[in-house]
Amino acid sequence: MSKQLNSILNKLPHATASKNASLAISEAENPRTPNLKSAKEKMSRIVAPVPYSLKQELKRYVVEHPEETEKSLILKGLRTLGFTIADEYIEDKRKK
């Protein structure tokens, strides 16, 4: 490499963050990270294939009932089956 190119590359920050930099950003400072302290439990996703007609029905229901989301419908359904689900998980975080 030429000296000029080497000089330019040395002035640029590294593409990957150092370990210290990643530790400096806490969950409270990062708006994209869900606040797990209030939930006190790590969140996980469930992926299940459903018939297209059911998916369309869910979409129509959500459009007709703006206070609901697909997530809230599914969690309420699981609650009626007897699963223990706190209200804080069912509430839509975007509407707060």
Secondary structure, DSSP 4 states (H G I P E B T S, - for coil): --HHHHHHHHHSPPSS--HHHHHHS-TTT-TTS--HHHH-S----------HHHHHHHHHHHHH-TT--HHHHHHHHHHHTT----HHHHS-GGG-
